[in-house]
């Protein structure tokens, strides 16, 4: 388990934007953050993004950290003249160290943000994350960027499109990714039936909307027709029956996500 240090709050002044980006601001030693924007309009929407640079050997975490670490979160509620927003999450690296299975980002990372701006729109983001190596430094930062559709930034648009290619999408191929999801008979796992062979079982991440719930990578039945995701620490999952769970996973075609309602255990 990583040792956590107290939160570091970095309040970033509204520094002038250079085309589609703010100036870089330091979060922790060797780690910096900025906002970027394509300012390219498409059907009333545009793409912006939070860009992170992490030093070698350091990582931050996905929106779900896994078994340890600090989830990355973005609060856009202070933005003005923006009627809709959605943070898009590139598929993370999955690392297992010391028995902990974590979902991490390393190096250079761009988190795209889909926006519906009006004239005079200003994107304001409060980001909370961890900058972690042997210890984990929790950090928060406030950033602000004015959006100007009259001045599209082609370079940032390309970089945002590249990040978008790593974001999981809904299942769009014939057939279903798996037949059903049921509660295991002992109540301590979820059972996925008939998974599509293109899915990498080690990549499956289950999100039940409970920050305290962590599921291990699937264990295959001998014939591969059933995958069982057991709860870490032997937790009981009986409360998930009838609830939706989002599954994010990697395939040979790229990352996907689907939501399935958990059926009660078979009798």
N, C-alpha and C positions, 0 to 999 in steps of 0.2 A: 504494500500500500504506500502511495506517495505521501510524503510529509507536506502539509499545507502551511503556507505562510499567510499572515493577515492580508486583507485586500489592499491593493494599490489602486488608488483612484487617480486617473489622469484626466483632467478636464481640459479639453482641447478648445481653444478659442476659435472663433469663426475666421480662420485664416483665409486670405483670398484664394479662390480656386484658379488653377491654371488649366484653361480649357476644361476638360472633363474630369479633373482630379483635384483633391486637396493636397496640401503638403504632407509629407510623411511625418508621423509623430511617434515618439518612442513609448512603448508600453512597459518594457523591462529591458535589461541589458541585452542588446542584440536583436530585440524583437520590436517591430514597428507596425503601424496600421495607418490606413488612409481610406477615403471614399473615392470611388471612380464612377463615371457615368458616360454612357454612349450618347445620351441626349438625342437618340434616333427614335422617332415616333413610328409605331406600327399598330394601327387599329386603336389609337388612343392610349397605348401603353409604351413605356420605355424601360430600359434596363439600367440599373445602377449596380453597385457592388461594394462590399467591404473587402479590401485587400490586406492580407497579412503577410509579413515576412518574418520567418522564425529562424534563429541561428541553428547551426548544425548540432544535432544531438537533442534538440528541444522539440516539443510537440504541443499542440493544443487539441481540443476534443470536438467531436461532432455534436449535434444537438442532443444526442443521448451519449453519455461518455462511456458506457459499458460498465464494467465491474468497479472501476475506480476513476478518479479524476473529476473534473469540473465541466459541466455542459456549457457549450457556447450558446449564448442567447443574444438576440438583437431586439431592442425596443425602439420602434419607429413612431410611437404615439405623439411625440412632440413635433412631428413634421407638419408643415403648413401647405395648403392648396394641393394636397394629395388625397384622392378619394378612395384609393385602394392600394394595398401593398402585400407582397408575399415574398418571404425569404426562401430561396431555393438552395438546397444543400447538396453539393457534390458528394458522391459516394466516398466514405472514408476508407483509410487503411485499417485493417483489423489485425491487431497485434496481441499476442498472448505472452505475458511475461510473469513469471512467478505464480502461475495459476490464475492470473487476472486476464480476462478477455476485454480489450478496450478498443474503441473506435476513434481513430486519431487523424489529425492532419499534421504534416511536416513540411518544412521549406516554404515555398511561395504558394499561397492559397487565395483564391477569389471566391467569395460567397455572393452569387448574383441576387439581386433584389428586383422583382417585377413591380412596376409602379404605374398608377394612373394619375398623372399630374395635370394640374390646371395652370394657366399663366401665373407666373410669379412663384412657382412651387419651390419649396426649400426642404430638402431631405435632412432630417436630424436623427441621428442614431446614437443610442446608448448601448454599447457592447459590453458584455460581461463574459470573461473567459479565463482560462488558466494558461500560463506559460510554464511548461513543466519539463524537467529532466530528472535529476536525483531528488529535487524538491519541486513543489508546485506553487507558483506565485499567482494567486488570484488577482486579476486586474480588471478595471472598468475604465471605459473611455467614452467621452462625448464628442461626436463629430458632426459637422454641418456642411452641406454642399447645396448651392443654388443650382437648379436645373434650367437649362436654356435650350429648348428644341430648335431655336434658330441657329445654334452653333453646334451641330453634331460633331462628335469626336470619333473619327474612323478607327484610330488605333485602339482606343478603349473599347469600342464596339467589338472589334475582333477578339480582344482578350476576354470580354464577357461572354461572347459566343463560345469560345473554347471552354470556359468554365461550365457553361450551360450543357455542353455535351456530356459532362460527367454527372449530371443530375438525374436521379431515377425518375422514370416516367411510368404512366399506367401501362398495364399489359396490353399490347397491341398486335399480337400474333394469334393465329388460329388456335383454338382450344384454350383450356384453362391452365394456369401455372401449377395448380394442384387441385385435387377433387374436393377436399373438405379439410377442416381443422376441428379437431375434437379434443376435449379434455381427456388426459390419460386416466385410466381407471383408479390409480392411486391418488389422483388429484395433484400430482407434483410435476406435471409436464403437459405439453401440448403435442398432439399427434397430427402430422401432415400426411395426407393420403395421396398416393400417385403423383409425386412431384414431377414436373417437366424435366427431362434429362439434361436440358441446357443449363439448369440452375446449379451453381456451385454451392453445395451444402454448407461449406465453411464460411460462406459469405452472408448467410441468412441472419438478419437482425429483426427481432420482434419488438414492437412498441405497443404496449398496452395502455399507454398514457399514465403510467405509475412510475415516478422517478425512482422509487425504491425497489422496483422489480427488475431482475436481470435473468435472462435465459441463456443457457449454454448453447453452443453450436449443435446442430442436429446430429443425432446418432441414427445410423441407418439400420433397418431390419435386414436380415440376411439376403432377401430378394430385392432390397432397395425400394419396395413399394410403400414403405412407411418410414417417416422420419420423426423422431421424438426429440423435442426441445425441453430439457429438464430445467427446472428452476434452480438457480444457484443457491447453495446453502440449504437445500431441502425444503424451500418454502412451499406452501400450499397454494394452488392456483384455482381452487374451486370457485372463487369469486369471479373468475373470468367467463364462466358459462353464460352465454347470451350476450356477451360484450364484444364490440369490434376490436380487433388487433390489426395493426398495420405491419406488414412484412416488407422489408426492403432487402434486395438481394442482387447479386451480379450473375449475368449470363454471358454466353459467348457473343451475344448481340449488344451487351452493355447493361447498365443498371436499371432495375424496374422496382415498382412498389405496388402492392395490392392490399386491400383491407378485407378481412374476412371476419364473420361473426363466429365465435367459438361455440361449438355444439357441446351439449352435455356428454359425459362419458358414456360409451356404449355399455349396455348391461349384459 
